[in-house]
Amino acid sequence: MSSGYRLGAHEALGTPAAVLAAGYVGYGALSADIGLSVWSTLLSTIVIWALPGQLILVEMSSSGAPLIAILLAVSFSAVRFLPMTVSLLPALRAPAHGRGKEYFAAHLIAMTGWVAAMRRAPDLPEVERLPYFVGFALALWLVSIAATGAGYLIAGTLPPVSKSAFVFMNPLYFLLIMLGDARTRLMVMSLAGGAIFGPLFHLLAPQWSVLAGGLIGGSVAFALHRIASRNG
């Protein structure tokens, strides 16, 4: 195993793993509450591995939504990974890696691993960047699966409010790591744009607020950045 895999796994098995584990303990407990089987719950983490999509699965399953509607909703929730994939894979690419490894890495992209790899890749030798990301993401994936099972098994001992609190630790953590990694003016403006436009669109159309807030807020931030760069 190359040093990249070991370094990625080592850096994942700290705060990132602890926060993600807390979220998946809450998810496992919520799944048990609505009557999903333990195998269905574990399979959702293995296959989807994205809490927003999995929470959509739980909520729509509990309301009796048709299977096709659940599949479409979960699939649409994963669209956010496309720009993350497009921005990350060029930073991980090296002649020594075949397309197969890159396709495998694309399936492991999630917010925590994306932020870590975007920050660390420039400091690593080119050949170690993809192994670093895969080691980081695989470690978190395995922790998430174990935490899902643990949450399901202890669901009866957790107060209802704690289950939701565990789940919503993840968005707060993502916000903090994004703020901590905002090294450029454009990144700061993009985060500010999303923070401003997200709540505004929530008042108009709650079901579209995340997508519209991110798209409009990021586009406005990019346009302002371009104008400022030309004038500066």
CYANA upper distance limits for C-alpha pairs under 8 A (distance plus 0.5 A):
  1 MET  CA      5 TYR  CA      7.07
  1 MET  CA      6 ARG  CA      7.82
  2 SER  CA      6 ARG  CA      7.32
  2 SER  CA    128 GLU  CA      8.13
  2 SER  CA    131 PRO  CA      7.79
  3 SER  CA      7 LEU  CA      6.46
  3 SER  CA    128 GLU  CA      7.90
  3 SER  CA    132 TYR  CA      8.45
  4 GLY  CA      8 GLY  CA      6.59
  4 GLY  CA    128 GLU  CA      5.40
  4 GLY  CA    129 ARG  CA      7.24
  4 GLY  CA    130 LEU  CA      8.20
  4 GLY  CA    131 PRO  CA      5.39
  4 GLY  CA    132 TYR  CA      4.73
  4 GLY  CA    133 PHE  CA      8.45
  4 GLY  CA    135 GLY  CA      7.70
  5 TYR  CA      9 ALA  CA      6.71
  5 TYR  CA    128 GLU  CA      8.43
  5 TYR  CA    131 PRO  CA      5.30
  5 TYR  CA    132 TYR  CA      5.33
  5 TYR  CA    133 PHE  CA      7.99
  5 TYR  CA    134 VAL  CA      7.15
  5 TYR  CA    135 GLY  CA      4.74
  5 TYR  CA    136 PHE  CA      7.73
  6 ARG  CA     10 HIS  CA      6.49
  6 ARG  CA    132 TYR  CA      7.88
  6 ARG  CA    135 GLY  CA      6.96
  7 LEU  CA     11 GLU  CA      6.68
  7 LEU  CA    132 TYR  CA      6.76
  7 LEU  CA    135 GLY  CA      7.87
  7 LEU  CA    136 PHE  CA      8.26
  8 GLY  CA     12 ALA  CA      6.66
  8 GLY  CA    131 PRO  CA      8.03
  8 GLY  CA    132 TYR  CA      4.94
  8 GLY  CA    133 PHE  CA      6.60
  8 GLY  CA    134 VAL  CA      7.76
  8 GLY  CA    135 GLY  CA      5.15
  8 GLY  CA    136 PHE  CA      4.54
  8 GLY  CA    137 ALA  CA      8.26
  9 ALA  CA     13 LEU  CA      6.67
  9 ALA  CA    132 TYR  CA      8.16
  9 ALA  CA    135 GLY  CA      5.28
  9 ALA  CA    136 PHE  CA      5.01
  9 ALA  CA    137 ALA  CA      8.15
  9 ALA  CA    138 LEU  CA      8.04
  9 ALA  CA    139 ALA  CA      5.96
 10 HIS  CA     14 GLY  CA      8.09
 10 HIS  CA    136 PHE  CA      8.03
 11 GLU  CA    136 PHE  CA      7.38
 12 ALA  CA     16 PRO  CA      6.15
 12 ALA  CA     17 ALA  CA      6.36
 12 ALA  CA    136 PHE  CA      5.69
 12 ALA  CA    137 ALA  CA      8.06
 12 ALA  CA    139 ALA  CA      6.97
 12 ALA  CA    140 LEU  CA      6.92
 13 LEU  CA     17 ALA  CA      5.68
 13 LEU  CA     18 ALA  CA      8.04
 13 LEU  CA    139 ALA  CA      7.48
 13 LEU  CA    140 LEU  CA      7.89
 14 GLY  CA     18 ALA  CA      6.73
 15 THR  CA     19 VAL  CA      6.61
 16 PRO  CA     20 LEU  CA      6.63
 16 PRO  CA    112 THR  CA      7.62
 16 PRO  CA    140 LEU  CA      8.18
 17 ALA  CA     21 ALA  CA      6.33
 17 ALA  CA    139 ALA  CA      8.46
 17 ALA  CA    140 LEU  CA      6.23
 17 ALA  CA    143 VAL  CA      7.12
 17 ALA  CA    144 SER  CA      8.43
 18 ALA  CA     22 ALA  CA      6.76
 19 VAL  CA     23 GLY  CA      6.97
 19 VAL  CA    169 MET  CA      7.38
 19 VAL  CA    170 ASN  CA      6.92
 19 VAL  CA    173 TYR  CA      7.83
 20 LEU  CA     24 TYR  CA      6.80
 20 LEU  CA    140 LEU  CA      7.99
 20 LEU  CA    143 VAL  CA      8.39
 20 LEU  CA    144 SER  CA      7.06
 20 LEU  CA    170 ASN  CA      6.94
 21 ALA  CA     25 VAL  CA      6.57
 21 ALA  CA    143 VAL  CA      6.83
 21 ALA  CA    144 SER  CA      6.05
 21 ALA  CA    147 ALA  CA      5.73
 21 ALA  CA    148 THR  CA      8.27
 22 ALA  CA     26 GLY  CA      6.95
 22 ALA  CA    147 ALA  CA      7.84
 22 ALA  CA    166 PHE  CA      5.77
 22 ALA  CA    167 VAL  CA      7.46
 22 ALA  CA    169 MET  CA      7.93
 23 GLY  CA     27 TYR  CA      6.78
 23 GLY  CA     51 LEU  CA      8.37
 23 GLY  CA    166 PHE  CA      5.29
 23 GLY  CA    167 VAL  CA      4.56
 23 GLY  CA    168 PHE  CA      7.32
 23 GLY  CA    169 MET  CA      6.83
 23 GLY  CA    170 ASN  CA      6.52
 24 TYR  CA     28 GLY  CA      6.46
 24 TYR  CA     51 LEU  CA      8.23
 24 TYR  CA    144 SER  CA      6.42
 24 TYR  CA    145 ILE  CA      8.31
 24 TYR  CA    147 ALA  CA      5.93
 24 TYR  CA    148 THR  CA      5.41
 24 TYR  CA    151 GLY  CA      7.44
 24 TYR  CA    166 PHE  CA      8.14
 24 TYR  CA    167 VAL  CA      7.23
 25 VAL  CA     29 ALA  CA      6.75
 25 VAL  CA    147 ALA  CA      5.57
 25 VAL  CA    148 THR  CA      5.68
 25 VAL  CA    149 GLY  CA      8.05
 25 VAL  CA    150 ALA  CA      6.75
 25 VAL  CA    151 GLY  CA      4.38
 25 VAL  CA    152 TYR  CA      7.70
 25 VAL  CA    163 LYS  CA      8.16
 25 VAL  CA    166 PHE  CA      7.48
 25 VAL  CA    167 VAL  CA      8.22
 26 GLY  CA     30 LEU  CA      6.66
 26 GLY  CA    148 THR  CA      8.27
 26 GLY  CA    151 GLY  CA      6.53
 26 GLY  CA    162 SER  CA      8.02
 26 GLY  CA    163 LYS  CA      4.90
 26 GLY  CA    164 SER  CA      6.81
 26 GLY  CA    165 ALA  CA      8.02
 26 GLY  CA    166 PHE  CA      5.47
 26 GLY  CA    167 VAL  CA      5.63
 27 TYR  CA     31 SER  CA      6.62
 27 TYR  CA     51 LEU  CA      8.25
 27 TYR  CA     55 LEU  CA      7.96
 27 TYR  CA    148 THR  CA      7.01
 27 TYR  CA    151 GLY  CA      7.46
 27 TYR  CA    152 TYR  CA      8.43
 27 TYR  CA    163 LYS  CA      7.77
 27 TYR  CA    166 PHE  CA      8.48
 27 TYR  CA    167 VAL  CA      6.73
 28 GLY  CA     32 ALA  CA      6.80
 28 GLY  CA     41 THR  CA      7.22
 28 GLY  CA    147 ALA  CA      8.04
 28 GLY  CA    148 THR  CA      5.02
 28 GLY  CA    149 GLY  CA      6.76
 28 GLY  CA    150 ALA  CA      7.67
 28 GLY  CA    151 GLY  CA      4.91
 28 GLY  CA    152 TYR  CA      4.79
 28 GLY  CA    153 LEU  CA      8.44
 28 GLY  CA    155 ALA  CA      7.91
 29 ALA  CA     33 ASP  CA      6.83
 29 ALA  CA    148 THR  CA      8.35
 29 ALA  CA    151 GLY  CA      5.26
 29 ALA  CA    152 TYR  CA      5.08
 29 ALA  CA    153 LEU  CA      7.98
 29 ALA  CA    154 ILE  CA      7.47
 29 ALA  CA    155 ALA  CA      4.83
 29 ALA  CA    156 GLY  CA      8.34
 29 ALA  CA    158 LEU  CA      8.38
 29 ALA  CA    163 LYS  CA      6.98
 30 LEU  CA     34 ILE  CA      7.12
 30 LEU  CA     58 VAL  CA      8.32
 30 LEU  CA    152 TYR  CA      8.20
 30 LEU  CA    155 ALA  CA      7.90
 30 LEU  CA    163 LYS  CA      7.13
 30 LEU  CA    164 SER  CA      8.49
 31 SER  CA     35 GLY  CA      6.97
 31 SER  CA     36 LEU  CA      6.02
 31 SER  CA     37 SER  CA      8.43
 31 SER  CA     41 THR  CA      7.00
 31 SER  CA     58 VAL  CA      6.85
 31 SER  CA    152 TYR  CA      7.48
 32 ALA  CA     36 LEU  CA      6.20
 32 ALA  CA     37 SER  CA      7.55
 32 ALA  CA     38 VAL  CA      7.82
 32 ALA  CA    152 TYR  CA      6.01
 32 ALA  CA    155 ALA  CA      6.97
 33 ASP  CA    155 ALA  CA      7.75
 34 ILE  CA     58 VAL  CA      8.05
 34 ILE  CA     62 SER  CA      6.50
 36 LEU  CA     40 SER  CA      6.85
 36 LEU  CA     41 THR  CA      6.92
 37 SER  CA     41 THR  CA      6.71
 38 VAL  CA     42 LEU  CA      6.62
 38 VAL  CA    149 GLY  CA      7.62
 38 VAL  CA    152 TYR  CA      7.25
 39 TRP  CA     43 LEU  CA      6.48
 40 SER  CA     44 SER  CA      6.65
 41 THR  CA     45 THR  CA      7.24
 41 THR  CA    148 THR  CA      7.87
 41 THR  CA    149 GLY  CA      8.36
 42 LEU  CA     46 ILE  CA      6.76
 42 LEU  CA    145 ILE  CA      6.85
 42 LEU  CA    148 THR  CA      6.91
 42 LEU  CA    149 GLY  CA      7.00
 43 LEU  CA     47 VAL  CA      6.48
 44 SER  CA     48 ILE  CA      5.99
 44 SER  CA     49 TRP  CA      7.47
 44 SER  CA     54 GLN  CA      7.25
 45 THR  CA     49 TRP  CA      5.04
 45 THR  CA     50 ALA  CA      7.85
 45 THR  CA     54 GLN  CA      7.97
 45 THR  CA    144 SER  CA      7.67
 45 THR  CA    145 ILE  CA      6.55
 45 THR  CA    148 THR  CA      7.89
 46 ILE  CA    141 TRP  CA      8.16
 46 ILE  CA    145 ILE  CA      7.06
 48 ILE  CA     53 GLY  CA      7.64
 48 ILE  CA     54 GLN  CA      7.44
 49 TRP  CA     54 GLN  CA      8.00
 49 TRP  CA    141 TRP  CA      7.75
 49 TRP  CA    144 SER  CA      8.40
 50 ALA  CA     54 GLN  CA      6.67
 50 ALA  CA     78 ALA  CA      8.50
 50 ALA  CA    110 ALA  CA      7.68
 51 LEU  CA     55 LEU  CA      6.42
 51 LEU  CA    167 VAL  CA      8.47
 52 PRO  CA     56 ILE  CA      6.79
 52 PRO  CA     77 SER  CA      7.70
 53 GLY  CA     57 LEU  CA      6.81
 53 GLY  CA     73 ALA  CA      8.32
 53 GLY  CA     74 VAL  CA      5.41
 53 GLY  CA     75 SER  CA      8.19
 53 GLY  CA     77 SER  CA      6.24
 53 GLY  CA     78 ALA  CA      7.50
 54 GLN  CA     58 VAL  CA      6.78
 54 GLN  CA     74 VAL  CA      7.82
 55 LEU  CA     59 GLU  CA      6.54
 56 ILE  CA     60 MET  CA      6.45
 56 ILE  CA     70 ILE  CA      8.11
 56 ILE  CA     73 ALA  CA      7.73
 56 ILE  CA     74 VAL  CA      6.93
 57 LEU  CA     61 SER  CA      6.39
 57 LEU  CA     70 ILE  CA      6.69
 57 LEU  CA     74 VAL  CA      7.16
 58 VAL  CA     62 SER  CA      6.60
 59 GLU  CA     63 SER  CA      6.90
 60 MET  CA     64 GLY  CA      6.83
 60 MET  CA     65 ALA  CA      5.85
 60 MET  CA     70 ILE  CA      6.86
 61 SER  CA     65 ALA  CA      6.37
 61 SER  CA     70 ILE  CA      7.97
 65 ALA  CA     69 ALA  CA      7.07
 65 ALA  CA     70 ILE  CA      7.18
 66 PRO  CA     70 ILE  CA      6.96
 67 LEU  CA     71 LEU  CA      6.70
 68 ILE  CA     72 LEU  CA      6.68
 69 ALA  CA     73 ALA  CA      6.60
 70 ILE  CA     74 VAL  CA      6.61
 71 LEU  CA     75 SER  CA      6.54
 72 LEU  CA     76 PHE  CA      6.57
 73 ALA  CA     77 SER  CA      6.73
 74 VAL  CA     78 ALA  CA      7.20
 75 SER  CA     79 VAL  CA      7.57
 78 ALA  CA     82 LEU  CA      8.37
 80 ARG  CA     84 MET  CA      7.68
 81 PHE  CA     85 THR  CA      6.51
 81 PHE  CA    109 ILE  CA      7.62
 81 PHE  CA    110 ALA  CA      7.68
 82 LEU  CA     86 VAL  CA      6.71
 83 PRO  CA     87 SER  CA      6.61
 84 MET  CA     88 LEU  CA      6.54
 84 MET  CA    109 ILE  CA      8.14
 84 MET  CA    114 TRP  CA      7.56
 85 THR  CA     89 LEU  CA      6.40
 85 THR  CA    106 ALA  CA      6.78
 85 THR  CA    109 ILE  CA      7.37
 86 VAL  CA     90 PRO  CA      7.80
 87 SER  CA     91 ALA  CA      7.95
 88 LEU  CA     92 LEU  CA      7.11
 88 LEU  CA    114 TRP  CA      7.51
 88 LEU  CA    117 ALA  CA      8.19
 88 LEU  CA    118 MET  CA      7.12
 89 LEU  CA     93 ARG  CA      6.53
 89 LEU  CA    102 GLU  CA      7.73
 89 LEU  CA    106 ALA  CA      7.95
 91 ALA  CA    118 MET  CA      8.05
 91 ALA  CA    121 ALA  CA      7.27
 91 ALA  CA    122 PRO  CA      8.26
 91 ALA  CA    129 ARG  CA      8.23
 92 LEU  CA    121 ALA  CA      7.56
 92 LEU  CA    126 GLU  CA      7.78
 92 LEU  CA    129 ARG  CA      5.70
 92 LEU  CA    130 LEU  CA      5.42
 93 ARG  CA     97 HIS  CA      7.51
 93 ARG  CA    102 GLU  CA      7.97
 93 ARG  CA    126 GLU  CA      8.16
 93 ARG  CA    129 ARG  CA      8.30
 93 ARG  CA    130 LEU  CA      7.44
 94 ALA  CA    126 GLU  CA      6.63
 94 ALA  CA    127 VAL  CA      6.38
 96 ALA  CA    127 VAL  CA      7.22
 97 HIS  CA    101 LYS  CA      6.89
 97 HIS  CA    102 GLU  CA      7.87
 97 HIS  CA    127 VAL  CA      8.31
 98 GLY  CA    102 GLU  CA      7.30
 99 ARG  CA    103 TYR  CA      6.67
100 GLY  CA    104 PHE  CA      6.71
101 LYS  CA    105 ALA  CA      6.61
102 GLU  CA    106 ALA  CA      6.68
102 GLU  CA    130 LEU  CA      8.37
103 TYR  CA    107 HIS  CA      7.22
104 PHE  CA    108 LEU  CA      7.49
105 ALA  CA    109 ILE  CA      7.29
105 ALA  CA    130 LEU  CA      8.09
105 ALA  CA    133 PHE  CA      8.12
105 ALA  CA    134 VAL  CA      6.64
108 LEU  CA    134 VAL  CA      7.84
108 LEU  CA    137 ALA  CA      6.55
108 LEU  CA    138 LEU  CA      7.87
109 ILE  CA    113 GLY  CA      6.88
109 ILE  CA    114 TRP  CA      6.64
109 ILE  CA    137 ALA  CA      7.83
110 ALA  CA    114 TRP  CA      6.37
110 ALA  CA    137 ALA  CA      8.42
111 MET  CA    115 VAL  CA      6.70
111 MET  CA    174 PHE  CA      7.68
112 THR  CA    116 ALA  CA      6.77
112 THR  CA    174 PHE  CA      7.51
113 GLY  CA    117 ALA  CA      6.46
113 GLY  CA    133 PHE  CA      7.24
113 GLY  CA    136 PHE  CA      7.00
113 GLY  CA    137 ALA  CA      6.16
114 TRP  CA    118 MET  CA      6.51
115 VAL  CA    119 ARG  CA      6.72
115 VAL  CA    177 ILE  CA      8.12
115 VAL  CA    178 MET  CA      7.84
115 VAL  CA    181 ASP  CA      8.20
116 ALA  CA    120 ARG  CA      6.57
116 ALA  CA    133 PHE  CA      8.49
117 ALA  CA    121 ALA  CA      5.90
117 ALA  CA    129 ARG  CA      8.24
117 ALA  CA    132 TYR  CA      8.04
117 ALA  CA    133 PHE  CA      6.28
118 MET  CA    122 PRO  CA      8.10
119 ARG  CA    181 ASP  CA      7.96
120 ARG  CA    124 LEU  CA      7.17
121 ALA  CA    125 PRO  CA      8.47
121 ALA  CA    126 GLU  CA      8.39
121 ALA  CA    129 ARG  CA      5.90
124 LEU  CA    128 GLU  CA      6.79
124 LEU  CA    129 ARG  CA      6.55
125 PRO  CA    129 ARG  CA      7.14
127 VAL  CA    131 PRO  CA      8.31
128 GLU  CA    132 TYR  CA      6.52
129 ARG  CA    133 PHE  CA      6.92
130 LEU  CA    134 VAL  CA      6.68
131 PRO  CA    135 GLY  CA      6.43
132 TYR  CA    136 PHE  CA      6.61
133 PHE  CA    137 ALA  CA      6.51
134 VAL  CA    138 LEU  CA      6.34
135 GLY  CA    139 ALA  CA      6.66
136 PHE  CA    140 LEU  CA      7.03
137 ALA  CA    141 TRP  CA      6.58
138 LEU  CA    142 LEU  CA      6.70
139 ALA  CA    143 VAL  CA      6.78
140 LEU  CA    144 SER  CA      6.54
141 TRP  CA    145 ILE  CA      6.86
142 LEU  CA    146 ALA  CA      6.84
143 VAL  CA    147 ALA  CA      6.55
144 SER  CA    148 THR  CA      6.55
145 ILE  CA    149 GLY  CA      7.00
146 ALA  CA    150 ALA  CA      6.77
147 ALA  CA    151 GLY  CA      6.51
148 THR  CA    152 TYR  CA      6.74
149 GLY  CA    153 LEU  CA      6.80
150 ALA  CA    154 ILE  CA      6.79
151 GLY  CA    155 ALA  CA      6.29
154 ILE  CA    158 LEU  CA      7.36
158 LEU  CA    162 SER  CA      6.97
158 LEU  CA    163 LYS  CA      7.26
159 PRO  CA    163 LYS  CA      7.35
160 PRO  CA    164 SER  CA      7.44
161 VAL  CA    165 ALA  CA      6.67
162 SER  CA    166 PHE  CA      6.55
163 LYS  CA    167 VAL  CA      7.02
164 SER  CA    168 PHE  CA      6.74
165 ALA  CA    169 MET  CA      6.78
166 PHE  CA    170 ASN  CA      8.27
168 PHE  CA    172 LEU  CA      7.35
169 MET  CA    173 TYR  CA      6.68
170 ASN  CA    174 PHE  CA      6.60
171 PRO  CA    175 LEU  CA      6.67
172 LEU  CA    176 LEU  CA      6.79
173 TYR  CA    177 ILE  CA      6.74
174 PHE  CA    178 MET  CA      6.55
175 LEU  CA    179 LEU  CA      6.63
176 LEU  CA    180 GLY  CA      6.56
177 ILE  CA    181 ASP  CA      6.55
178 MET  CA    182 ALA  CA      6.65
179 LEU  CA    188 VAL  CA      8.20
179 LEU  CA    191 LEU  CA      8.37
182 ALA  CA    187 MET  CA      5.81
182 ALA  CA    188 VAL  CA      6.18
183 ARG  CA    187 MET  CA      7.35
183 ARG  CA    188 VAL  CA      8.09
184 THR  CA    188 VAL  CA      6.98
185 ARG  CA    189 MET  CA      6.60
185 ARG  CA    225 HIS  CA      8.33
186 LEU  CA    190 SER  CA      6.53
186 LEU  CA    221 ALA  CA      7.36
186 LEU  CA    222 PHE  CA      7.29
186 LEU  CA    225 HIS  CA      6.72
187 MET  CA    191 LEU  CA      6.75
188 VAL  CA    192 ALA  CA      6.68
189 MET  CA    193 GLY  CA      6.47
189 MET  CA    218 GLY  CA      8.35
189 MET  CA    221 ALA  CA      5.80
189 MET  CA    222 PHE  CA      8.41
189 MET  CA    225 HIS  CA      8.45
190 SER  CA    194 GLY  CA      6.77
190 SER  CA    217 GLY  CA      6.93
190 SER  CA    218 GLY  CA      5.33
190 SER  CA    221 ALA  CA      5.66
190 SER  CA    222 PHE  CA      7.76
191 LEU  CA    195 ALA  CA      6.68
191 LEU  CA    217 GLY  CA      8.47
191 LEU  CA    218 GLY  CA      8.10
192 ALA  CA    196 ILE  CA      6.66
192 ALA  CA    217 GLY  CA      8.19
193 GLY  CA    197 PHE  CA      6.48
193 GLY  CA    213 GLY  CA      8.20
193 GLY  CA    214 GLY  CA      8.11
193 GLY  CA    216 ILE  CA      8.27
193 GLY  CA    217 GLY  CA      4.52
193 GLY  CA    218 GLY  CA      6.46
193 GLY  CA    220 VAL  CA      7.56
193 GLY  CA    221 ALA  CA      6.60
194 GLY  CA    198 GLY  CA      5.92
194 GLY  CA    213 GLY  CA      5.79
194 GLY  CA    214 GLY  CA      5.57
194 GLY  CA    216 ILE  CA      8.23
194 GLY  CA    217 GLY  CA      5.18
194 GLY  CA    218 GLY  CA      7.00
195 ALA  CA    199 PRO  CA      7.48
195 ALA  CA    213 GLY  CA      8.25
195 ALA  CA    217 GLY  CA      8.38
196 ILE  CA    200 LEU  CA      7.28
196 ILE  CA    213 GLY  CA      8.28
196 ILE  CA    217 GLY  CA      7.82
197 PHE  CA    201 PHE  CA      6.58
197 PHE  CA    212 ALA  CA      8.31
197 PHE  CA    213 GLY  CA      5.21
197 PHE  CA    214 GLY  CA      8.07
197 PHE  CA    216 ILE  CA      7.62
197 PHE  CA    217 GLY  CA      6.15
198 GLY  CA    202 HIS  CA      6.68
198 GLY  CA    209 SER  CA      6.01
198 GLY  CA    210 VAL  CA      6.41
198 GLY  CA    212 ALA  CA      7.59
198 GLY  CA    213 GLY  CA      4.45
198 GLY  CA    214 GLY  CA      7.35
198 GLY  CA    217 GLY  CA      8.20
199 PRO  CA    203 LEU  CA      7.05
199 PRO  CA    209 SER  CA      7.65
199 PRO  CA    213 GLY  CA      8.09
200 LEU  CA    204 LEU  CA      7.39
200 LEU  CA    209 SER  CA      8.32
200 LEU  CA    213 GLY  CA      8.35
201 PHE  CA    205 ALA  CA      6.25
201 PHE  CA    206 PRO  CA      7.19
201 PHE  CA    208 TRP  CA      7.80
201 PHE  CA    209 SER  CA      5.28
201 PHE  CA    212 ALA  CA      7.32
201 PHE  CA    213 GLY  CA      6.82
202 HIS  CA    206 PRO  CA      4.61
202 HIS  CA    207 GLN  CA      7.96
202 HIS  CA    208 TRP  CA      7.81
202 HIS  CA    209 SER  CA      5.17
202 HIS  CA    210 VAL  CA      8.31
204 LEU  CA    209 SER  CA      8.49
205 ALA  CA    209 SER  CA      6.55
208 TRP  CA    212 ALA  CA      6.34
209 SER  CA    213 GLY  CA      6.00
210 VAL  CA    214 GLY  CA      6.55
211 LEU  CA    215 LEU  CA      6.55
212 ALA  CA    216 ILE  CA      6.24
212 ALA  CA    217 GLY  CA      8.32
213 GLY  CA    217 GLY  CA      5.94
213 GLY  CA    218 GLY  CA      8.42
214 GLY  CA    218 GLY  CA      6.16
215 LEU  CA    219 SER  CA      6.51
216 ILE  CA    220 VAL  CA      6.53
217 GLY  CA    221 ALA  CA      6.65
218 GLY  CA    222 PHE  CA      6.60
219 SER  CA    223 ALA  CA      6.65
220 VAL  CA    224 LEU  CA      6.64
221 ALA  CA    225 HIS  CA      6.57
222 PHE  CA    226 ARG  CA      6.70
223 ALA  CA    227 ILE  CA      6.77
224 LEU  CA    228 ALA  CA      6.56
225 HIS  CA    229 SER  CA      6.53
226 ARG  CA    230 ARG  CA      6.73
227 ILE  CA    231 ASN  CA      6.75
228 ALA  CA    232 GLY  CA      6.29
